[in-house]
Amino acid sequence: MWQQQIIETNRGMFEVFVAGEGEPLCVTHLYSEFNEKGNLFANQFVATHRVYLVNLRGCGQSTDDTAIASYSMVDSVRDLEAIREALGLAKWAFAGHSTGGMLALVYAIQASSSLSFIVAGGLCASNDYMKNPASIYCKDNLHNARLREILAMLANPASTAEERQAGSKEWSLMSLYEASSYDKLISRPNSGKTVSKRLDYFSYEELPTFDVRQQLRDVTIPAFIYGGKYDAQCPYEYAVEAAALLGNATLTTFSRSNHFPFVEEEQAFEQFVEKMIQQKVKNR
């Protein structure tokens, strides 16, 4: 199990779960809440790093004071910086998947001097994926109407546990290359439930104007970008685009994955992390 820490910062109290030993690495997702079970994505880095799995503002036992800061990506970076400073860390790495990957890009733009490197995948550097019929978030995608029903149900406090579980499963199956991977997805300790108020902020306040492509050209820290070839949330082409825009990026492609290569191609993802570490050591 991951060990809980409550970190007092100048921006409020934040709940963090810690596992592993080695150089520090932060993991979070823009609108997910974690607990002592950890997270399947974060688990990939525990063998090589001391991993800090962060509940952002409004998640878990972290502060929900929105009088001093919003749920935006920029404010989330400022909160993460406050946590890093409170921990006494000069630098740490940051790894994020999906909107966590988008947050990684914003973090690299806003505070690259605090980062040793970023790992980011399942992402897009703009809101273009919302207009791409290959994405389940596009209104022209065949699954979009049903997905919107599921998201509305998850946001409804009156939804039963059974309804939420069934809806989450259906959402996951839309994002898997092979349905058989679902059993692997749910068979291991994991956390990361959707926090609707943060999802709503992202969807309605931030996403309509989200586009960091131009700023990425000025980012020079190492960036390890990855994408599933059949990603139905943020299509693979956007991982290619982000890697091309960053000045010091490598791109890894998972050819038999949809949105969750760390589950669907677990061994290949472990090799990706190993190669990442080797490259970091070589470049010191």
HELIX and SHEET records of a PDB file:
HELIX    1   1 LEU A   40  ASN A   43  1                                   4    
HELIX    2   2 MET A   73  ALA A   86  1                                  14    
HELIX    3   3 THR A   99  ALA A  111  1                                  13    
HELIX    4   4 SER A  112  SER A  114  5                                   3    
HELIX    5   5 ASP A  128  LYS A  131  5                                   4    
HELIX    6   6 ASN A  144  ALA A  155  1                                  12    
HELIX    7   7 ALA A  161  MET A  174  1                                  14    
HELIX    8   8 SER A  181  ILE A  186  1                                   6    
HELIX    9   9 SER A  196  TYR A  201  1                                   6    
HELIX   10  10 PHE A  202  GLU A  206  3                                   5    
HELIX   11  11 LEU A  207  THR A  209  5                                   3    
HELIX   12  12 ARG A  213  LEU A  216  1                                   4    
HELIX   13  13 GLU A  237  LEU A  245  1                                   9    
HELIX   14  14 PRO A  261  GLU A  264  1                                   4    
HELIX   15  15 GLU A  266  LYS A  282  1                                  17    
SHEET    1   A 8 GLN A   3  THR A   9  0                                        
SHEET    2   A 8 GLY A  12  ALA A  19 -1                                        
SHEET    3   A 8 HIS A  49  VAL A  54 -1                                        
SHEET    4   A 8 GLU A  23  VAL A  27  1                                        
SHEET    5   A 8 TRP A  92  HIS A  97  1                                        
SHEET    6   A 8 LEU A 115  GLY A 121  1                                        
SHEET    7   A 8 ALA A 223  GLY A 228  1                                        
SHEET    8   A 8 ALA A 249  PHE A 254  1                                        
SHEET    1   B 2 SER A  32  GLU A  33  0                                        
SHEET    2   B 2 LYS A 193  THR A 194 -1                                        
END                                                                             
